[in-house]
Each structure stands twice: as C-alpha cells, then as structure tokens.
Amino acid sequence: MSLLRFDASRAFSADFGHDETLYGKFLAEADSLRPAIQEMPFFRLPAQQLADYAAIREESEVGRIFKIANSIPDKMDAVVVLGSEAATAGPIALRDACCDPYHNELCRAGRGSRPRMYFVGNHLDSDSIGALLNRLRSGGYGETAPETRWALIVIDPSGETRETSVVLPHFIKALKASLARSPDESLGDYLIPITGESGPLRQFALANRCREIYDHPTPIAESHSIFTAAGLMPAALLALDCMKLLEGAVAMNEHFRTADPNENWVMQYVAASRGSIPTSRIICLWTEALASVARWYTQIVDEPLASTVISHPSGLLRQLESSESLPAAPMCPEQRPVIHHWSTAKWRMDPLRSSKFTHDGDSEDAARDQTLATIPELLADMIDTSCETVHRRGYRTTNFDLPHIDTFTLGQLFQMLMISTAIETGCRKIAASDV
C-alpha cells in the first residue's frame, strides 16, 4: 500500500525570496515536539485498536463493532447517526469519500444490502429533523421487512449534551413506533450508544438492554474521534475497511516518527502553513469526494491557529482577485494565505471521454474517438495550470495527491492533519513563551 504524496516545493520557492533560516526554524520547532506528540492519546489510539483486535479479537472494541456491523444490516435498511457537529464530521467525511455519491438513493441491492445513512443533531434545524423523521417512516425502496426498520447510533461522550437532550427523544419515539409491529424486536437491538462511563444515555442503554454500549475515550476530543467507535461503527456498517483505515493512520505515525524533518510531510505541512502572517490557508478541492474531509478539518483546527477557507477551482482565482482588490490587500507572499491543493491520481469509475456536444445531441462517435482526452486528463491539465497561475500571482502553494481515495489513504490524511494541528498548537505556545 502506498503513502499519500505531499509536495511543498512551491511553498518554499526561491521565486519568493524564501528565507531558509526561517524555514529551518519552523522545522526545528516541529521536530522538537515529536516526542510529546507521540504520547498524545489520539496518536497512540490507532495502533492500540489494532493491537487489541489482534490479541483478543471479538472482545476488543473493534471486534465488538464488527459483531454488530456484520449482523444488524440484515435486519434494517437505514441508520441515523445522532451527535454534535464535531462528532459527526468524521463519519460524514468517510461516507462521502468512500461511498457512491448517491449512496442513499440506491436500492438495497445497489448498496450491497448496506444501509442508507443519515446524520442529525449537528445542526438544531427543526425542519431537517422533522423531514428526516418523515423519511424514516416511509421506509426503503422495497417491500421486504428489513426496509421498514432502521437503527440509531448516538454519539455523546457525556450522555447529556444538547443534541441528546433535545433531539434524541424524537428519534427514540419514532424508533419504538417502527418496531411496534415486530414483537420479537426490542429497542435495544437497534440502539447503538457511544458514550461516557456514566450519564443518562448509558443508564437508558442499560435499562433497554442494548446489545453493545461503546465507550467514548475521555482524553479524545469529539473532533478527533474518527478512530474510536464514533468513526469506526458508521464506517463498518457501510462495509468500509476499518482495518485499513487504522493501518493508514499507523503508517502516517511511523512516517512522522522516523522521517527526517526535510522529508517529513507533516513537518513540511506545518512549516508551509506557518509561513503566512497571520496564519491563513485555503484548501482548493479538485475532487468532490474530499469536500467533507475538508469540512472535518475545519473542525479540528484550533481557531487561534488559522483561518481556513474551503474553495473549489472555479472560484479560487475569483476569490483571490476579490481579496487583492481590497485597499489593504497584502502584497508579499508571507502576508497572503497558503493554498493547499487536494486531488487524487486515480478515480473509482472508468474515465469518461471529453466528447463535444453536437447540434443533434448525438456524441456517440466522438465518445468512441480514442484521440480525445478523458475528463481526468483534462482535469490534470487544469490542476497544473491553476497551480502555476496561482504561484505566479505570488501565492505559496502545496499539493496533496492521494494515489487512491480509500480507507488506507484517508487514515493517513486524517492522522496527518491531526498531528499537524497538534504541532501548530505546540509551536504557538513556544512562540508565545518567547515573547
């Protein structure tokens, strides 16, 4: 399995009179934090999850997740994941990156009998909550018994957050109603709680004899919970490869732990991001599959660290031109945001050719013309042109190039961004102590 590729060469270009001393200082500060980062709970978690599964299999958290994920899909057709915006951002990112973009619209067979998945509680929007309750009542796209039933994952570390107290009762009532015609089924069979060691949610789960109750580790922030049950359970229900997700994170840990600073992608990313004063960054997305990953990233970035903007290629130059037209627009590269391009080298579906539309609407002959470029080939040219154009306008840029969009690569990307955020927080503290 290959590692993702990260190129920061255009962030430290001699074209901008790059200060090698400053770059070296940024790398040295990041390197000094390496031992402390390796002791952080989020860093150690992926390897611990894999070790526990290897040692005790079904009794480990991953084994218990697999037990539910491999049995419950035969009984239902949809899953609701209820939690805060920070808690649900990771599972949403995994679903949107790895599943068919129209996953929820596919019939049960088209989804491989894996459930439709909905998220709620991340915004207290009464209309969207009510609409989801109505959607669940209408069932699936067929007449089979499983398509009338759904399950509920509740992510709540304390067991008494606003999302739980306000939104959960409506879904518990709807879930009970959906099971009313099935006397052999109980609420505990379809409620999957992920919570702390105590609190109202755990008490409710125990009283209703839930098949499993998963602990949310106290030291892990909700925004960093992608490798806990909060991220792994939704992923497993969607039949995503959770082992590869964890292995990808461990691979990035090993790269961070052993690579020289000048070849260490995490440290280079931190140095590139810190090169802006004030620190600001734009994530330019060249694939829609990574849009929710970028939104998850905005959840983990400590607000004092940076302002992070998500942009699409069509709006990037317009956005830059607009900011440059302001009276106090920054002129030197260090005062401008660094632009991180996110793209992939390989697409899941067979590439479409760039056939031209004709007056009669028939482009079959053009579609068979092997001399025409494919859409991915056109996109690759656009990426190169855009990067060069933005660079010539005086902006520092980097490139994330994912060889595939799969759980192994995403595990690397999630972990790389969490590590870099922890380093940036540490560097900010170092800078503050030097004042």
LINNOR-V826070 format. One record per residue. N is the residue number from 1. RES is the residue in three letters. SS is DSSP state (H for helix, E for strand, L for the rest). PHI is phi in whole degrees, -180 to 180 (999 if undefined). D_LAST is the distance of its C-alpha to the last C-alpha in whole Angstrom. Layout:
# LINNOR-V826070
N:RES:SS:PHI:D_LAST  N:RES:SS:PHI:D_LAST
This chain:
# LINNOR-V826070
1:MET:L:999:45  2:SER:L:-94:42  3:LEU:L:-82:38  4:LEU:L:-65:37  5:ARG:E:-110:36  6:PHE:E:-132:32  7:ASP:E:-123:32  8:ALA:L:-109:29  9:SER:H:-61:30  10:ARG:H:-82:30  11:ALA:H:-88:26  12:PHE:L:-126:26  13:SER:L:-83:29  14:ALA:H:-66:29  15:ASP:H:-58:31  16:PHE:H:-102:27  17:GLY:L:63:26  18:HIS:L:-57:24  19:ASP:L:-89:21  20:GLU:H:-63:22  21:THR:H:-65:19  22:LEU:H:-67:17  23:TYR:H:-60:19  24:GLY:H:-62:20  25:LYS:H:-64:16  26:PHE:H:-61:16  27:LEU:H:-66:19  28:ALA:H:-65:18  29:GLU:H:-64:15  30:ALA:H:-64:18  31:ASP:H:-65:21  32:SER:H:-66:19  33:LEU:L:-91:19  34:ARG:H:-57:23  35:PRO:H:-61:24  36:ALA:H:-67:22  37:ILE:H:-62:23  38:GLN:H:-67:27  39:GLU:L:-95:27  40:MET:L:-72:26  41:PRO:H:-56:30  42:PHE:H:-65:30  43:PHE:H:-70:30  44:ARG:H:-80:32  45:LEU:H:-60:35  46:PRO:H:-57:37  47:ALA:H:-65:38  48:GLN:H:-66:39  49:GLN:H:-62:41  50:LEU:H:-66:43  51:ALA:H:-65:43  52:ASP:H:-63:44  53:TYR:H:-66:47  54:ALA:H:-65:48  55:ALA:H:-85:49  56:ILE:H:-127:50  57:ARG:H:45:51  58:GLU:H:-64:52  59:GLU:H:-85:51  60:SER:L:-76:47  61:GLU:H:-62:45  62:VAL:H:-63:46  63:GLY:H:-63:49  64:ARG:H:-69:50  65:ILE:H:-65:48  66:PHE:H:-63:51  67:LYS:H:-60:54  68:ILE:H:-73:53  69:ALA:H:-65:52  70:ASN:L:-89:55  71:SER:L:-113:58  72:ILE:H:-72:57  73:PRO:H:-58:57  74:ASP:H:-69:61  75:LYS:L:-104:61  76:MET:L:-149:59  77:ASP:L:-125:58  78:ALA:E:-149:54  79:VAL:E:-132:51  80:VAL:E:-106:49  81:VAL:E:-107:45  82:LEU:E:-108:44  83:GLY:L:180:40  84:SER:L:-69:37  85:GLU:H:-60:35  86:ALA:H:-66:33  87:ALA:H:-74:36  88:THR:H:-94:38  89:ALA:H:-61:36  90:GLY:H:-66:36  91:PRO:H:-59:40  92:ILE:H:-62:41  93:ALA:H:-62:39  94:LEU:H:-65:41  95:ARG:H:-61:44  96:ASP:H:-69:43  97:ALA:H:-80:42  98:CYS:H:-104:45  99:CYS:L:-98:48  100:ASP:L:-54:50  101:PRO:L:-56:49  102:TYR:L:-113:52  103:HIS:H:-50:52  104:ASN:H:-69:53  105:GLU:H:-90:56  106:LEU:L:-75:58  107:CYS:L:-69:61  108:ARG:L:-57:60  109:ALA:L:-65:62  110:GLY:L:-65:60  111:ARG:L:-94:57  112:GLY:L:64:58  113:SER:L:65:59  114:ARG:L:-84:55  115:PRO:L:-75:54  116:ARG:E:-63:53  117:MET:E:-134:49  118:TYR:E:-124:48  119:PHE:E:-122:44  120:VAL:E:-148:44  121:GLY:L:98:42  122:ASN:L:-70:39  123:HIS:L:-138:40  124:LEU:L:-82:42  125:ASP:L:-109:44  126:SER:H:-59:48  127:ASP:H:-64:50  128:SER:H:-68:48  129:ILE:H:-65:49  130:GLY:H:-63:52  131:ALA:H:-65:53  132:LEU:H:-67:52  133:LEU:H:-60:54  134:ASN:H:-65:57  135:ARG:H:-62:56  136:LEU:H:-67:57  137:ARG:H:-66:60  138:SER:L:-80:61  139:GLY:L:77:61  140:GLY:L:-89:61  141:TYR:L:-101:63  142:GLY:L:-135:66  143:GLU:L:-108:68  144:THR:L:-72:67  145:ALA:H:-58:66  146:PRO:H:-59:63  147:GLU:H:-76:62  148:THR:H:-99:63  149:ARG:L:-120:60  150:TRP:E:-147:56  151:ALA:E:-121:53  152:LEU:E:-132:50  153:ILE:E:-98:47  154:VAL:E:-117:45  155:ILE:E:-105:41  156:ASP:E:-155:39  157:PRO:L:-56:37  158:SER:L:-92:38  159:GLY:L:82:41  160:GLU:L:-149:41  161:THR:L:-76:39  162:ARG:H:-61:40  163:GLU:H:-61:41  164:THR:H:-68:43  165:SER:H:-68:44  166:VAL:H:-93:45  167:VAL:H:-94:46  168:LEU:H:-56:48  169:PRO:H:-55:51  170:HIS:H:-66:52  171:PHE:H:-80:52  172:ILE:H:-64:53  173:LYS:H:-61:56  174:ALA:H:-68:57  175:LEU:H:-66:57  176:LYS:H:-60:59  177:ALA:H:-63:61  178:SER:H:-69:61  179:LEU:L:-100:63  180:ALA:L:-60:65  181:ARG:L:-89:68  182:SER:L:-123:67  183:PRO:L:-61:68  184:ASP:L:-84:67  185:GLU:L:-102:63  186:SER:L:-124:61  187:LEU:H:-58:58  188:GLY:H:-64:56  189:ASP:H:-76:57  190:TYR:H:-121:55  191:LEU:E:-107:52  192:ILE:E:-120:49  193:PRO:E:-89:46  194:ILE:E:-126:43  195:THR:E:-150:41  196:GLY:L:-80:40  197:GLU:L:-73:42  198:SER:L:-148:43  199:GLY:L:126:43  200:PRO:H:-59:46  201:LEU:H:-66:46  202:ARG:H:-64:47  203:GLN:H:-62:49  204:PHE:H:-64:51  205:ALA:H:-64:51  206:LEU:H:-65:52  207:ALA:H:-64:55  208:ASN:L:-98:56  209:ARG:L:52:56  210:CYS:L:-61:54  211:ARG:L:-60:55  212:GLU:L:-143:51  213:ILE:E:-125:48  214:TYR:E:-101:45  215:ASP:E:-82:41  216:HIS:L:-97:38  217:PRO:L:-58:36  218:THR:L:-58:33  219:PRO:L:-74:30  220:ILE:L:-96:31  221:ALA:L:-68:29  222:GLU:H:-56:32  223:SER:H:-67:30  224:HIS:H:-106:30  225:SER:H:-92:34  226:ILE:H:-61:36  227:PHE:H:-101:37  228:THR:L:-96:38  229:ALA:H:-58:41  230:ALA:H:-61:40  231:GLY:H:-97:40  232:LEU:H:-75:42  233:MET:H:-65:45  234:PRO:H:-58:45  235:ALA:H:-64:45  236:ALA:H:-65:48  237:LEU:H:-64:50  238:LEU:L:-88:50  239:ALA:L:65:51  240:LEU:L:-79:48  241:ASP:L:-81:47  242:CYS:H:-67:44  243:MET:H:-65:45  244:LYS:H:-67:44  245:LEU:H:-61:41  246:LEU:H:-67:40  247:GLU:H:-64:40  248:GLY:H:-64:38  249:ALA:H:-64:35  250:VAL:H:-65:36  251:ALA:H:-62:37  252:MET:H:-69:33  253:ASN:H:-59:32  254:GLU:H:-66:34  255:HIS:H:-61:32  256:PHE:H:-63:29  257:ARG:H:-70:29  258:THR:H:-110:31  259:ALA:L:-73:31  260:ASP:L:-61:29  261:PRO:H:-50:25  262:ASN:H:-72:27  263:GLU:H:-121:30  264:ASN:L:-95:28  265:TRP:H:-64:28  266:VAL:H:-63:26  267:MET:H:-69:23  268:GLN:H:-65:24  269:TYR:H:-63:24  270:VAL:H:-62:21  271:ALA:H:-62:20  272:ALA:H:-64:22  273:SER:H:-70:21  274:ARG:H:-77:17  275:GLY:L:-72:18  276:SER:L:-96:19  277:ILE:L:-128:16  278:PRO:L:-73:16  279:THR:L:-62:18  280:SER:E:-152:21  281:ARG:E:-148:24  282:ILE:E:-122:28  283:ILE:E:-98:31  284:CYS:E:-99:34  285:LEU:E:-93:37  286:TRP:L:-105:40  287:THR:L:-149:42  288:GLU:H:-65:42  289:ALA:H:-61:42  290:LEU:H:-99:38  291:ALA:H:-61:38  292:SER:H:-73:37  293:VAL:H:-65:35  294:ALA:H:-64:33  295:ARG:H:-66:33  296:TRP:H:-60:32  297:TYR:H:-60:29  298:THR:H:-65:28  299:GLN:H:-75:28  300:ILE:H:-94:26  301:VAL:L:-71:23  302:ASP:L:-62:20  303:GLU:L:-53:20  304:PRO:L:-64:17  305:LEU:L:-70:17  306:ALA:L:-168:19  307:SER:E:-102:22  308:THR:E:-118:25  309:VAL:E:-118:29  310:ILE:E:-98:32  311:SER:E:-135:34  312:HIS:E:-108:38  313:PRO:H:-52:39  314:SER:H:-64:41  315:GLY:H:-106:39  316:LEU:H:-64:36  317:LEU:H:-63:37  318:ARG:H:-62:38  319:GLN:H:-66:34  320:LEU:H:-67:33  321:GLU:H:-62:35  322:SER:H:-66:34  323:SER:H:-69:31  324:GLU:H:-71:31  325:SER:L:-81:34  326:LEU:L:-68:31  327:PRO:L:-57:31  328:ALA:L:-103:27  329:ALA:L:-63:27  330:PRO:L:-66:25  331:MET:L:-107:26  332:CYS:L:-95:24  333:PRO:H:-56:24  334:GLU:H:-66:20  335:GLN:H:-97:21  336:ARG:L:-106:24  337:PRO:L:-66:24  338:VAL:E:-83:25  339:ILE:E:-112:28  340:HIS:E:-103:30  341:HIS:E:-89:33  342:TRP:E:-111:35  343:SER:E:-148:39  344:THR:E:-130:41  345:ALA:L:-92:44  346:LYS:L:-138:47  347:TRP:L:-105:48  348:ARG:L:-73:50  349:MET:L:-98:53  350:ASP:L:-60:56  351:PRO:L:-66:54  352:LEU:L:-86:56  353:ARG:E:-88:57  354:SER:L:-87:57  355:SER:L:-70:60  356:LYS:L:-92:61  357:PHE:L:-74:62  358:THR:L:-108:66  359:HIS:L:-64:68  360:ASP:L:-97:70  361:GLY:L:75:67  362:ASP:L:-105:68  363:SER:L:-123:66  364:GLU:H:-62:67  365:ASP:H:-62:68  366:ALA:H:-66:65  367:ALA:H:-65:63  368:ARG:L:-87:65  369:ASP:L:-75:64  370:GLN:L:-72:62  371:THR:L:-81:61  372:LEU:L:-77:59  373:ALA:L:-70:55  374:THR:E:-81:54  375:ILE:H:-61:52  376:PRO:H:-60:49  377:GLU:H:-68:50  378:LEU:H:-63:49  379:LEU:H:-65:46  380:ALA:H:-61:45  381:ASP:H:-64:46  382:MET:H:-64:44  383:ILE:H:-62:41  384:ASP:H:-61:41  385:THR:H:-65:42  386:SER:H:-64:39  387:CYS:H:-60:36  388:GLU:H:-67:37  389:THR:H:-63:38  390:VAL:H:-64:34  391:HIS:H:-62:33  392:ARG:H:-68:35  393:ARG:L:-79:33  394:GLY:L:99:30  395:TYR:L:-108:28  396:ARG:L:-80:27  397:THR:E:-133:29  398:THR:E:-131:30  399:ASN:E:-133:33  400:PHE:E:-94:34  401:ASP:E:-121:37  402:LEU:E:-88:39  403:PRO:L:-61:42  404:HIS:L:-145:44  405:ILE:L:-104:43  406:ASP:L:-141:44  407:THR:H:-66:42  408:PHE:H:-64:41  409:THR:H:-69:39  410:LEU:H:-66:38  411:GLY:H:-58:37  412:GLN:H:-63:35  413:LEU:H:-65:33  414:PHE:H:-57:32  415:GLN:H:-69:31  416:MET:H:-60:29  417:LEU:H:-72:27  418:MET:H:-69:26  419:ILE:H:-64:25  420:SER:H:-63:23  421:THR:H:-65:22  422:ALA:H:-64:21  423:ILE:H:-66:19  424:GLU:H:-60:17  425:THR:H:-62:16  426:GLY:H:-65:15  427:CYS:H:-65:13  428:ARG:H:-64:11  429:LYS:H:-68:10  430:ILE:H:-62:9  431:ALA:H:-63:7  432:ALA:H:-67:5  433:SER:H:-73:6  434:ASP:H:-83:4  435:VAL:L:-74:0
